[in-house]
Amino acid sequence: MADNDLQATENAPQAATGKPSRLFFIDHLRAALVILVVLHHLALVYGGIPPFYYYEPPDPTTDLLAGLVFLAFVLVNQAWFMGALFLIAGYFTPGSFDRKGPGSFLKARLLRLGIPLIVFIFVLSPISWLGLYLLPASQGGSAEPLTWQSFWQKYPELIGTGPLWFVALLLLFSFGYAGWRMLTRNRPSTSNSKSSAPSYLGIGIFILALALVSFLVRIIVPIGEPVILFVYFLNFPTIAYLPQYLSFFIVGTIAFRHDWFRTVPGAMGVVGFVAALVATILLFSIAYISLLTWIERGAQQLPPFGFGTWQSAIYTLWDSIFAVGMVLAAITFFRRFFNGDSKFGRFLAQQSYAVYLIHIPIIVYLALLLRGIDIEHLIKFGLAALIVVPTCYVVAYIIRKIPGVSRIL
């Protein structure tokens, strides 16, 4: 089996109860999260939420509801789904390091994370940005005609990590983990034996600490402000969530040692979902209304997204509660209802990493093909989703049939 964090992987060691070592529910959860990533980026197209490779903004005078729904959908997704992927990636990191040792571990990560990253930066990213050339100038597209000369002149500006920022950051986390293990003389911090699940008090303290650190980070890097390293090569669009990403990855490595994915009580998942729902009603609604108010004013700085404002404090508290609550709910939900092996579930899990790599150009060009269909944006989003998601998986399946590709993807 491939040892990859977005693909079906070797799971935790066999539990003392004699259950099989494979965590099928995590395979299924990871596949669901990747599908949500695809839908998230499709919502950017029809919500007209820049910057993106191509977009069709709804008319605020006739289709205001679509804009509000897409914005809320994107914000709610962003609050937790990438953190959940980092948590899962962290969970499988210690076992991989234990099996391979530092040298083989880092070599495998460079191959399975580095090669797709390079492919997207230099090939798929420029191809995807061509969507703006094909978009009419009246709708925000490039007024310059697309030719080979204009493309190669613009090429340095078109390269970038896009959604593969996740892979780049995961590669950095992997090197950091390997360094930590080598500094501690390659010894796991705890044994592989089962232990008690995290306490509600511990989870509460973690949420408050995450909210505080996130609030402080967003004073410097507000949500929506990208951090670009090495000119165009590494673009991190959501570095304001770095405290969540890093802490979830670390928690994932700890969860592996304590077998938390198996042992966290189902009741804790219910409590997590209720907490996420209540926080959304009480906190997100306040922040969202404030955000819409400032957008309507044409403000350059949006207080809920950072800058040390009280709105930012409310927003960071909400997304910290929401992220932790949804992760607990998702793990226990999938463990209860989707913990069996099936051909369809295995298929989705096996293609997930490839789908993550290729979905952006597929979204762009299928959206361009659907551009002439004049229907409400929410309906068009649903239609496009029914086409885009299966297409991504079919293309991913074909690509992985190329000799040697499945070893990477």
N, C-alpha and C positions, 0 to 999 in steps of 0.2 A: 504493500500500500504506500502511496505517496505521503511524504511527511510535509504537508503544506497547510498553512493556517486558514486558507479560504477554501480548501478542498477537503474531501473526506480524508481523515488522518487516522493514524494509530492512536487509540484513546488511552485513557488512564489504565494503570495496572489493575489486574483482577482483584476485585474486592474480597474481603474476608468472607462475605456471604456466598461466594461462589458464583456471582453473577458474571456474565460474559464481559470481557474487557472493553468491548466496543460500546461507546455511548452514542447509540443511534439517534437519541433525541437531540444531541448537540449537532450531529450532522444535519439533521432536519432544521434546527434553529438557525444554523449558519446559512443554509440555503435560503430560508425565509428572509433573513437579513439582507442577503445579496439581492433578492428580488425587490425588497424594499428600497435598496440603493438605486436600482434601475428605475423604479417608480418615482423616487425622489428627484432624479435628474430629468425624468420626463415631465414632472410638474414644473421644473424650472423653465422648460420650453413653453408650456402653455400658460404658465403664470407670468411669463415675461420678466423673470427675476434675474437680472444680470449679476455678475458676468457669466455668460454661458456661450457655447459654440454656435447656437442658433436659438431663436426664440420667436414666439408669436404672442405678444402681449394681448390680453383681453381688453376690449374697449371699456374704460371705466364708466362711460355714460350709459352703456347698454348691457354690460356684463360685469357689473361691480361685484356680484356674489362670487364669481369665479376667482377674481383676484384675491379676495379675502380668504377663500377656502384654500387656494394654493399656497398663500403665504403662511397660513396657520399650519398646513400640512408639512411644509418644509421646515418650519421652526420646531415643530413637535418631533419630527424625525431626527433633526440635527441634535436635539437634546440628548439622545440616547443610543441611536443605532450604531454609530461608529465606536462609541465606548464599549458597546456589547461585543463588537468584533475584536477589539483589543483585549477584552477580558478573555474571550475564547482563545485568542492567539497566545495570551500569557499562560493559560491553563495547559496548553500542550508544549510549551517551551521547555520546562524542566525535564520532562520525560525524554524529549528529543536530545537534550544535552547529556542526560545520563547515559543514553544508549550510544551516542556517537563520540562523546568527548569533545573538547573545545575545538580542535582542528577540523574534524569532519563536520561538526555542527555549523561552524562559521562558513565552511566551504559550501555546504548544502544551502544555507540561507542566501549566500551570494548568488548561487545559481538560480534558486527558485524565486527569489525576490528581485535580484539585480537584473536578470535578463528581461523579465516582463517590464520592469521599470524603464530600461533602455529602449525597448521596443515602443512603448507608449510615448516616451519623450520625443523620440526622433522620427517616428513613423505615424502612429495613430493620432497624436495631438495635432500635427500639421494637417492631416487629412480631415480631422474633425472641424478645425477652424475654417475650412473651405465653405462651411455652411453659411458663414457671414457673407462670403462673396456671392453665393447663390441666392441670398435673401435680397429682395428689392431694397434699394437705397431709401425709399420712402418709409420702410418698416425698420430701419436701423442697420441695413446691410451696407456693404462697402460699395461706394460709387465707382471705384476703380474696376475696370473689366478684368476678368480672370484670364490670365495667360501664363504660359510657363515662365516667362521672364518676370512677371509681377509676383508669381508664386515664389520663385527662388529669391527674389529681392526681399520678400516678407518672411521667408523661411525662418531666420533666426528669432523673429518675434513670435512665431507660431509654435515653437517647441516648448514643452512644459510638462509637468507631472500630471496635471488634471486630477482625476480621482485616484491616481496611483501615488498621491501624497501619502496615502495610508500605507502603501507598501514601503515607501521610502522611510517613513517614520518607524514602521515595524522593524525594518532593517537596523535602524539606529538603536531601537530598544533591544534587539537581539544581541547586538555587539555589547551593549551596556550590561545585559544579563550575563553574557559570557565573561566579561571583565570582572563582574562581581563574583562569579563562581570561582574564577581563577585567583582573585584576591583572597577569597576565603578558603583557598586550597581545595577547590572543587568539591567541597562538602555541602550537601543539602542542608538548609537551615533547620528542617524538621524531618522527622521520619515519615515513611509512607503509610504508617498506620492510621486508621480512621480516628477521628477526634470529633468533639462536639461541634455542631454547626455554630456559625457566628451568632452572637447575642443581639437582641434588639438594641441594647444600650450601645454596643460596639458599632452597629450599623448607624445609629443616630449620630454618634460622635463623628463617624466617617463622613456622613452627609454634611454636617455643619463645617467640618474642616475643609471639605471639598468646595463648599459654597464660599467660604472665606477666601481661600487661595484663588479660586476662579474670579471672585470680585476684584482682588488686588491685581491679578494678571490683566484683566480687562480694562483697568485704568490705563495701562500701557498699550495693550493690543486689543482694541474692541472687537466684538463679533463682526465679521464681514471685512475686516482689514487683513489682507494677505501678508504673509512674510515670505519674501523672495530671497533665496540664497543662490549664489553663483549665477547672477544675471537671470536668465530664464529657466535654468535647469531645474531648480527645486522650488516649487511654489506651494506653500502651505496655506490654503485658504481659510482654515478654521483653527488656527493655532491658539485662538482664545480658549479653545477647549483642551489645550494641552494638559492642564491639571487632571481633567477627567481621563484622558487617554492614557497618561502615564500611570495614574493611580489604579485604573482598572486593569491595566496590564500587570502591574505588581500584585494586585489582589488575585488575579488569575493564577499567577505562579504559586501563591500561598494556597489558593483553593485546591490546586492539584495535590499538594502534600497532604491536605486534610480531607481530600475526597468530597469537597463541599457540593459539587454538582450533583452527586448522588444523595447526599445526606441532608441537604438543606430541607427543612420541613415544608410540606405543601402549604400549611397554614401561613408560613412566612411569605410565600408567593402571593397569597390572597391579601395579606396585610400590605404587601408592597404595591399591589395593583390599586387597592383602596387609597393608599397614601398618594400615589401618583395621580389618581383621579381627583381627590380632594385638593391637592396642590394646584392642579390645573384649573379647577373651578375658582379657587380663592386667590391664587397668585398669578397664574398665567393670564387670566382674563384682565387683571389690572395692568400688567405689563403690555399686553397686546393692544388694549385700548389706547394706552399712552403712546405706543409705537405708531399706531395709525394716526394719532393726532399730530405727532411730529412729522410724519411723512406728508400729511396733508399740508402742513406749513412749509414744506420744502426744506426742512432743516438738513444741514450737511452732517451734523452729528446727531445720532439717535440715542437718547439717554438710556433706554433699556439695554442697549448693547455694550455699555461700558461707561468710561469717563468718571467713575467714582460717584455716580448719581444714586439717589434712593431707588429710582426705577431699576437700575442695574442690580442693586442689592436684592430686590424682589425677584428679578429674572434669574439671577444666579441661584437663589434659594430654591426657586421652582425647578430649574433644570437639574439641580443636584438631587432633589427628592425624586423627581420624575425618572431620572436615569437609573438610580438605584432601585426604585420601586418596579420599574418596567423590566429590568434585568432579572430581578427575583421572580417576578410574575412569569416572564417568558421561559426561564429555566424550568420552573416547576410545572408550568402548563405543558410544555413540550415533553417533559419527562413522563407526565401522566398520560398524555393522549397520542404522542408520536414517538414512542420508544421501541417500535418494532422495525424489523428489517423488511424492506420492500424494494422491488425493482425500480419503481418510480422514484421513491425517496433516494435510493442509491444513485440513480441517474442524475437527479438534481444536485446532490452533494458532489458528485464527481465533476460536474461541469461548472460549479460555482466560481472557482478561481478564474477560469477562462472567460466566463460571462462578465466578471468584474473587469477584466482587462479590455474586452472588446465592445462593451455595451454603448460607450459614448458615440463612436461613429455610426453605429447601427441606429441609435436614437436620432441622430442628426439627419441621416439620409432618409429614413422612413418618415420622419416628420416633414421633410421637404416634399416627399411624394404625396403626403396627405394635405399639403398646404392649400390645394384648391378646393377642399371640402369645406363648405361654409356652414358650420353648425356651432352651437354653443360650446364654449371651451371645456366645460366639465364633461360634456358628452364626448367631445373629440378626444379628451384625455383618456376616457374609458375605452374608446375605440382603438386609439393608438396603443394603449397598454395591452389589449388583447392581441395585437400584432407584434409589438416590440418584444415582449417577454418570451413568447415561444420562439421567435426568430433568433434571439440571443442564444437560447439553449441549443437550437439546431445548428447554428454556426459554430458555437463552442464545441459541440460534439464532433463536427466535421474537422475542425482545426486539431482537436486532440487525437484524431485518427492519423495525422501526419506522423511518420516515424520519429520517435524521440521527443515529440512535443509533450506527450502525457507525463514524461518524467519531470517536466518543468511545471506544467499546468495540471 
